[in-house]
Every structure is written in structure tokens, then in C-alpha cells.
Amino acid sequence: MIIGFLKCFAYFCRNESITLESMKNTRIATIDVFRAVTMFLMLFVNDIPGLKKIPHWMLHAQMDEDMLGFSDIIFPCFLFVMGMSVPFAILKREEKGESIGNTLLHILERTVALIVMGLFTVNLGSYDGAATGLPYAWYVILLVISIFLIWNLYPKATGMRKRLFQGMKIAGILLMVGLFCIYEGKNGAVFAPKWWGILGLIGWTYLVTTIVFLIVRIRLVYMTLAWLLFLALTVLSHNGMLDLSSLPSDMTHHALGVSGAFASVLLIHWGDREHPFKFIGTMIGLGVLMMILFFVSHPYWIISKIQATPTWLFVCNAISFFMVAFFYYLTDVKRKTDWFMIIKPAGTVTLTCYIIPYFWYAVQRLLEFHYPSFLCAGVPGLCRSLLFSLVVVWIAGALLKVNVRLKI
């Protein structure tokens, strides 16, 4: 089946000639909308834990539970759409004349930024405010302030304003270093990578995905081989035939990012708004293939986000491929992007949206503010979480208008 799959791709690719110039000024609405929807839902599923009387299927599955909760779908979709953005981001930098050295430096800076933020957020759970003398809520607030000071996208400036912005960055770095130095964990826990945190996992997957794309470029057959390789490495690492435990993150996460890059390379080659069904049909076909692999592999592995099993990869990849087909038809073909304007900032200032809730939860804890009991359970609680997610997105959009935007 795999050999036939490769022959099919080779047949379609034999006369393809894609240039960087052909990508100039291209904006793919599919990626922006898919990212916005995924980020909005991530805010939602991050807010619903603690709600009572809500369906079990909406929550994350437990470690050994063979279940795909709704919350277990969002993070892999985000890794997938992050992978989709990689080819276009790199091509855009090259169109602007960026050297490979500058591109690699940019990739390294983004990776380090995500990993640093991930390390701080993953260690918050064990922070001991009583031991340090700095309450948990204030520690989080200062961490959020340092993140914005360091990674805010400051407007271009000269003279005194430029020095002011540089000073704010330095102040943010010093503040973050200070927070690291005073950190003490509960029961003697130390500041450690642990599972890297969501942002850290995104950072490692971003690094791997960009390296893969820089090697294979937009050569479709090579990208297909790279994609199949990462699927195979995931299976081999989980059946014990290949020990990759020393690598950061999990091969499953990297396979999700490379799958997204693969989808974008297919889009670069076969995307055609006037004749869209070749690309859409390919996405649906890949989704069906992933579902077949899911059913074949399910007797051997449970579906588990926490264990990052191959079954979880296959079913989430299937969902992502189907979603790309749906959003491409709806936004790039039918031009219905206005349907998603209400959550647009979630697709353009994604990192800002992700960080804002940390600030709110800390303030809520500091003020000892609690929602009325009827908003903490059932349908009213879910509606509250949906409204909270919308408010976060709108706040991020408002901050953007005053030049406050996290950009790495």
C-alpha cells in the first residue's frame, strides 16, 4: 500500500515546478482560520477543568484510559497547524532576502523562547510560595510581565524610544532571571524540564519541523518520504524497537508537526482555488488513510494523549487532514473568512492569547474571586468558559491595537 502511495505521488510530481516567486504575497486563509479555531478551543478546554456535571468526553483522558476526549484533540491540531505555517514562514523570509544564517538564528531564537516559557509554566504547579515569601499569584503575575517585556513586538523606533524599548527588554530578562533564582518547589522539588510544558513541546516540534523542511524544501516526493519516516519512527519508538527516550519531547509530537508541513507542501503544489478538488480530495484521502492506520493499530495501543501513542497520532492526524479540507473549501475557495472574524486575533496573536489567562487566573486567586456556583457546573459553566475564551481573544485584539503583542 505504501509503495503504491509513493508511486502515485511521484506520478503527480514528475512535472511540477514551483518557485519561490510563485508564493509571493500569498496568504493562506486556511492556516489562519484553522489556527484561530484551534487556539480558541485551547483556551476553552484549558478553562473547563474544575467544572462539575459536564460530559466526561469533553475532558482529557487519564493516563491509562483508552479514550479520545475532546480536550485531547486540540493540542495535536495545534501542532499540525503550526507545522503548516512553517513552509510559508520560511519561504516568506527567503523572498525578503533573508540569508540561511539569519533564518537559522530566527529558528533558534523562537525555539529557545518557547522552551523557556514552557519550562516556567510547567514548574508553576510545584512552586512553593510559602518557602520563597513571594505568593504564587504574584510569582505568576511577575512571570507574565517578564514575558511581555522580553517578547513584545515593539514598534520600530530611534533615539530615546529605541533605548527605552531596549531597556524594557533588559528589565524583563533580569526579572525572569530573578524569578528563576528565587524558585523553590514543594517538597524539595527543583526547577526542571519535567514534561517541558505545552509551549516547550511546541518549541521542540517547531525546531524539528523547520529542520525537516529546510532539508527537503518543497520537493513533494522527499517531503512525503520525510512524513512517512516520522510516522514509522513513532511506531518503532512505541513498540520498543527503537529507543528515542533520550530525545526531548516525543516522536509523536514531531510527527504531528511534520504532517502539517507535508499538508502545506501539498497545498503549495496542488492548491488551486478555481479547481480545488485535487487538493481537497488528497486531504480527505490522507484522512481516510490515517483512520485505517488508527483501526489497524488500536489493538496494540490505547488512544492516549498523555502517552502520545501512535493511535492518538493517527486519529488526530485524520481529524487535522479533514479539517484542512473543510477550511480550505470554506475560506480559500468560498471566501467565508468573515465567519471567523469574531475570533480572528486567536489566529494572528496566538501566543498573546495563550499567556493572558495565566495573568487572569493569578489575579483571580489574589483577589479571592469566585464565580457564582451556578456558573461552575453544567451548561452554564461551559457557556462561561466559552465567553471567557472569547473575552481573552478580544483582549488580545485590543492589546494589538496599542502595540502590545507577543512575537517570537
VMD Tcl script that draws the C-alpha trace (Angstrom):
set ca {
  {0.00 0.00 0.00}
  {2.83 2.40 0.92}
  {4.72 1.64 -2.32}
  {1.61 2.36 -4.34}
  {1.08 5.55 -2.36}
  {4.61 6.74 -3.22}
  {4.20 5.84 -6.91}
  {1.01 7.89 -7.00}
  {2.77 10.95 -5.57}
  {5.75 10.52 -7.88}
  {3.40 10.45 -10.87}
  {1.72 13.70 -9.90}
  {5.02 15.41 -9.01}
  {7.12 14.47 -12.04}
  {6.45 17.72 -13.94}
  {5.87 20.05 -11.01}
  {7.96 23.24 -10.93}
  {7.26 25.51 -8.01}
  {9.31 28.66 -7.49}
  {9.60 30.96 -4.53}
  {8.31 33.78 -6.71}
  {5.03 31.94 -7.17}
  {4.48 32.14 -3.41}
  {4.96 35.89 -3.21}
  {2.23 37.82 -1.40}
  {0.31 34.57 -0.82}
  {-1.81 34.46 2.33}
  {-3.48 31.16 3.03}
  {-6.72 31.78 4.89}
  {-6.99 28.09 5.77}
  {-3.99 28.27 8.09}
  {-5.07 31.48 9.82}
  {-8.62 30.23 10.42}
  {-7.56 26.72 11.47}
  {-5.06 28.26 13.92}
  {-7.67 30.71 15.26}
  {-10.26 27.98 15.86}
  {-7.67 25.71 17.49}
  {-6.36 28.47 19.78}
  {-9.88 29.48 20.79}
  {-10.73 25.87 21.64}
  {-7.45 25.52 23.54}
  {-8.48 28.44 25.74}
  {-11.84 26.77 26.24}
  {-10.55 23.30 27.19}
  {-7.95 24.86 29.50}
  {-10.74 26.64 31.38}
  {-13.22 23.78 31.83}
  {-11.24 21.59 34.28}
  {-12.87 22.02 37.66}
  {-16.35 22.41 36.24}
  {-18.84 19.95 37.68}
  {-21.52 17.93 35.90}
  {-20.03 18.18 32.42}
  {-19.72 15.25 29.99}
  {-16.69 13.07 30.59}
  {-15.90 13.01 26.86}
  {-15.14 16.75 26.94}
  {-12.20 16.32 29.31}
  {-8.71 14.87 28.94}
  {-8.50 11.10 29.22}
  {-6.49 9.69 32.13}
  {-3.05 8.13 31.63}
  {-4.25 4.55 31.10}
  {-7.74 5.35 29.81}
  {-8.45 4.22 26.26}
  {-10.40 7.29 25.18}
  {-10.09 10.31 22.96}
  {-11.58 13.18 24.92}
  {-12.49 16.38 23.11}
  {-9.72 18.12 25.05}
  {-7.22 15.55 23.76}
  {-7.77 16.68 20.16}
  {-6.90 20.37 20.47}
  {-3.16 20.23 21.19}
  {-2.33 17.85 18.30}
  {-4.37 20.02 15.95}
  {-2.32 23.00 17.11}
  {0.94 21.14 16.43}
  {-0.40 20.23 12.99}
  {-1.36 23.79 12.06}
  {1.93 25.06 13.49}
  {3.64 22.66 11.12}
  {1.52 24.01 8.27}
  {2.78 27.53 8.89}
  {6.46 26.53 8.75}
  {6.92 26.25 4.94}
  {5.15 29.54 4.26}
  {7.04 31.37 7.02}
  {10.42 30.18 5.73}
  {9.57 30.91 2.10}
  {8.39 34.38 3.06}
  {11.67 35.11 4.85}
  {13.62 33.97 1.79}
  {11.50 36.14 -0.50}
  {12.55 39.09 1.64}
  {16.19 38.21 1.02}
  {16.96 36.70 4.43}
  {20.12 34.59 4.46}
  {20.07 30.98 5.64}
  {22.17 32.07 8.62}
  {19.60 34.63 9.72}
  {16.81 32.11 9.18}
  {18.56 29.52 11.35}
  {19.18 32.15 14.04}
  {15.50 33.10 13.96}
  {14.50 29.43 14.30}
  {16.84 29.00 17.26}
  {15.55 32.16 18.96}
  {11.92 31.05 18.60}
  {12.74 27.57 19.87}
  {14.59 28.89 22.93}
  {11.79 31.37 23.69}
  {9.11 28.66 23.59}
  {11.19 26.26 25.66}
  {11.95 28.91 28.30}
  {8.29 29.88 28.61}
  {7.35 26.20 28.70}
  {9.83 25.49 31.49}
  {8.49 28.32 33.64}
  {4.84 27.38 33.11}
  {5.40 23.65 33.73}
  {7.18 24.43 37.02}
  {4.42 26.70 38.29}
  {2.47 23.69 39.51}
  {5.08 22.84 42.13}
  {6.06 26.40 43.11}
  {6.11 26.91 46.89}
  {5.20 30.49 47.73}
  {5.49 29.89 51.47}
  {9.14 28.86 51.12}
  {10.13 31.85 48.97}
  {8.00 34.52 50.61}
  {6.54 35.52 47.24}
  {2.93 34.29 46.92}
  {2.10 32.09 43.94}
  {-0.23 34.68 42.40}
  {2.45 37.39 42.45}
  {5.03 34.98 41.05}
  {2.74 34.27 38.08}
  {1.93 37.95 37.54}
  {5.62 38.87 37.53}
  {6.33 35.98 35.14}
  {3.68 37.22 32.70}
  {5.07 40.77 32.93}
  {8.58 39.50 32.19}
  {7.33 37.53 29.18}
  {5.64 40.60 27.71}
  {8.67 42.81 28.41}
  {11.03 40.38 26.68}
  {9.00 39.19 23.72}
  {6.65 42.05 22.97}
  {6.85 43.20 19.35}
  {7.92 46.79 19.98}
  {7.34 49.31 17.18}
  {10.32 50.49 15.20}
  {11.91 53.47 16.89}
  {15.04 55.56 17.07}
  {16.82 57.59 19.71}
  {15.31 57.69 23.17}
  {12.30 55.49 22.33}
  {14.59 52.77 20.97}
  {16.71 52.86 24.12}
  {13.52 52.73 26.22}
  {12.34 49.60 24.44}
  {15.77 48.01 24.81}
  {15.71 48.86 28.49}
  {12.29 47.24 28.86}
  {13.62 44.04 27.28}
  {16.62 44.01 29.60}
  {14.33 44.64 32.58}
  {12.20 41.67 31.51}
  {15.25 39.41 31.23}
  {16.50 40.47 34.67}
  {13.05 39.91 36.15}
  {12.82 36.42 34.65}
  {16.32 35.54 35.87}
  {15.31 36.74 39.31}
  {12.20 34.56 39.28}
  {14.34 31.59 38.32}
  {16.82 32.28 41.11}
  {14.21 32.53 43.88}
  {12.26 29.46 42.72}
  {11.64 26.78 45.32}
  {9.36 23.83 44.75}
  {7.11 21.96 47.14}
  {8.67 19.02 48.96}
  {12.13 20.00 47.71}
  {11.16 19.96 44.00}
  {13.65 21.81 41.80}
  {13.19 23.83 38.64}
  {13.40 21.08 35.97}
  {12.26 20.29 32.42}
  {9.71 17.67 33.60}
  {7.49 17.19 30.51}
  {8.52 20.62 29.08}
  {5.05 22.16 29.27}
  {2.78 22.84 26.29}
  {4.90 25.70 24.99}
  {8.07 23.68 25.41}
  {6.62 20.77 23.44}
  {5.57 23.22 20.73}
  {9.11 24.62 20.71}
  {10.78 21.24 20.21}
  {8.29 20.26 17.49}
  {8.79 23.62 15.76}
  {12.56 23.06 15.74}
  {12.30 19.56 14.28}
  {9.69 20.57 11.70}
  {11.70 23.55 10.44}
  {14.87 21.46 10.16}
  {12.99 18.84 8.15}
  {11.57 21.48 5.82}
  {14.93 23.20 5.35}
  {16.35 19.83 4.24}
  {13.58 18.61 1.95}
  {12.22 22.00 0.86}
  {9.11 21.86 -1.37}
  {10.18 18.70 -3.16}
  {7.00 16.72 -2.76}
  {8.41 13.21 -3.03}
  {11.08 13.99 -0.41}
  {8.50 15.61 1.86}
  {6.31 12.52 1.51}
  {9.25 10.30 2.44}
  {10.03 12.50 5.45}
  {6.41 12.32 6.58}
  {6.33 8.51 6.27}
  {9.65 8.31 8.10}
  {8.29 10.22 11.10}
  {5.18 8.04 11.19}
  {7.43 4.97 11.15}
  {9.71 6.38 13.85}
  {6.68 6.97 16.05}
  {5.57 3.36 15.70}
  {9.08 1.97 16.19}
  {9.70 4.10 19.27}
  {6.45 2.96 20.87}
  {6.78 -0.75 20.16}
  {10.23 -0.88 21.75}
  {12.21 -1.48 18.57}
  {13.84 1.95 18.73}
  {14.81 3.78 21.90}
  {14.31 7.51 21.43}
  {13.61 8.27 25.09}
  {16.74 10.42 25.36}
  {15.34 12.92 22.86}
  {13.29 15.86 24.19}
  {9.54 15.61 23.68}
  {8.10 12.57 21.88}
  {8.39 11.47 18.26}
  {4.57 11.55 18.09}
  {4.58 15.33 18.58}
  {7.23 15.78 15.90}
  {5.24 13.58 13.52}
  {2.22 15.88 14.01}
  {4.30 18.95 13.10}
  {5.85 17.25 10.05}
  {2.36 16.13 8.99}
  {1.29 19.77 8.95}
  {4.33 20.77 6.89}
  {3.51 17.91 4.50}
  {-0.03 19.26 4.11}
  {1.35 22.72 3.26}
  {3.78 21.35 0.66}
  {0.83 19.57 -0.94}
  {-1.05 22.88 -0.81}
  {1.84 24.69 -2.49}
  {1.85 22.15 -5.32}
  {-1.81 21.33 -5.73}
  {-3.73 24.22 -4.17}
  {-5.95 25.85 -6.79}
  {-8.91 27.99 -5.79}
  {-10.51 27.59 -9.21}
  {-10.04 23.80 -9.26}
  {-9.78 22.91 -5.57}
  {-10.86 19.29 -5.53}
  {-7.46 17.77 -6.27}
  {-6.09 19.20 -3.04}
  {-9.31 18.70 -1.08}
  {-9.58 15.12 -2.30}
  {-5.98 14.47 -1.28}
  {-6.62 15.80 2.23}
  {-9.70 13.61 2.57}
  {-7.79 10.63 1.21}
  {-4.98 11.16 3.70}
  {-7.54 11.46 6.47}
  {-9.07 8.13 5.45}
  {-5.58 6.56 5.33}
  {-4.90 7.79 8.86}
  {-8.21 6.34 10.07}
  {-7.29 2.97 8.55}
  {-3.94 3.08 10.36}
  {-5.79 4.01 13.54}
  {-8.08 0.97 13.37}
  {-5.16 -1.31 12.45}
  {-3.02 -0.06 15.36}
  {-5.73 0.20 18.03}
  {-5.43 -3.48 19.12}
  {-1.79 -2.74 20.03}
  {-2.04 0.70 21.65}
  {-4.73 2.55 23.55}
  {-5.69 6.06 22.48}
  {-3.75 8.24 24.90}
  {-2.65 11.86 24.65}
  {-0.55 11.56 27.81}
  {1.30 8.51 26.47}
  {1.38 10.06 22.96}
  {0.51 6.70 21.43}
  {0.56 6.03 17.65}
  {-3.22 5.55 17.73}
  {-3.60 9.06 19.13}
  {-1.32 10.35 16.36}
  {-3.26 8.59 13.59}
  {-6.73 9.64 14.70}
  {-5.68 13.25 15.39}
  {-3.87 13.40 12.04}
  {-7.06 12.17 10.37}
  {-9.07 14.91 12.08}
  {-6.49 17.54 11.05}
  {-6.43 16.47 7.39}
  {-10.23 16.53 7.30}
  {-10.25 19.98 8.91}
  {-7.76 21.33 6.36}
  {-10.02 20.12 3.55}
  {-13.05 21.72 5.22}
  {-11.39 25.07 6.00}
  {-9.72 25.28 2.58}
  {-13.06 24.87 0.84}
  {-14.84 27.25 3.21}
  {-12.23 30.05 3.38}
  {-9.85 29.94 0.41}
  {-12.40 28.69 -2.13}
  {-15.71 30.12 -0.90}
  {-14.08 33.18 0.80}
  {-16.09 32.83 4.02}
  {-13.32 34.12 6.26}
  {-15.69 36.75 7.66}
  {-17.49 33.94 9.50}
  {-14.47 33.73 11.82}
  {-13.83 37.44 12.37}
  {-15.05 37.18 15.96}
  {-12.02 35.05 16.85}
  {-9.55 36.46 14.30}
  {-6.97 37.60 16.93}
  {-6.65 33.97 18.04}
  {-5.05 33.24 14.67}
  {-2.81 36.30 14.48}
  {-1.72 36.94 18.09}
  {-1.87 33.33 19.23}
  {0.85 33.46 21.87}
  {-0.69 36.55 23.46}
  {-4.00 34.69 23.73}
  {-2.30 31.73 25.38}
  {-0.48 33.80 28.03}
  {-3.33 36.15 29.06}
  {-5.25 33.51 31.09}
  {-2.23 32.98 33.35}
  {-2.50 36.63 34.36}
  {-6.26 36.43 34.94}
  {-6.11 33.23 36.99}
  {-3.39 34.79 39.17}
  {-5.41 37.98 39.71}
  {-8.49 35.88 40.46}
  {-6.52 33.98 43.10}
  {-5.02 37.16 44.54}
  {-8.44 38.78 44.91}
  {-10.03 35.52 46.10}
  {-12.65 35.99 43.42}
  {-15.02 33.08 42.77}
  {-17.71 32.71 40.15}
  {-21.28 32.13 41.37}
  {-21.89 28.42 41.93}
  {-24.36 28.13 39.04}
  {-21.55 29.16 36.65}
  {-19.31 26.34 37.86}
  {-21.28 23.37 36.58}
  {-23.16 22.00 33.61}
  {-24.24 24.05 30.62}
  {-23.93 27.43 32.41}
  {-20.34 26.57 33.33}
  {-19.50 25.59 29.75}
  {-21.07 28.83 28.49}
  {-18.96 30.75 31.00}
  {-15.80 29.08 29.69}
  {-16.79 29.85 26.10}
  {-17.41 33.50 26.99}
  {-14.12 33.64 28.89}
  {-12.30 32.34 25.80}
  {-13.96 34.98 23.63}
  {-13.04 37.75 26.09}
  {-9.41 36.61 26.11}
  {-9.32 36.73 22.30}
  {-10.90 40.20 22.27}
  {-8.44 41.47 24.89}
  {-5.55 40.17 22.78}
  {-7.02 42.00 19.79}
  {-7.34 45.22 21.81}
  {-3.74 44.92 23.05}
  {-2.59 44.55 19.46}
  {-4.06 47.97 18.65}
  {-1.81 49.56 21.27}
  {1.32 47.70 20.07}
  {1.23 45.01 22.75}
  {1.76 41.69 21.04}
  {3.95 38.70 21.87}
  {6.10 37.88 18.86}
  {8.94 35.40 18.75}
}
mol new
graphics top color blue
foreach p $ca { graphics top sphere $p radius 0.5 }
foreach p [lrange $ca 0 end-1] q [lrange $ca 1 end] { graphics top cylinder $p $q radius 0.2 }
display resetview
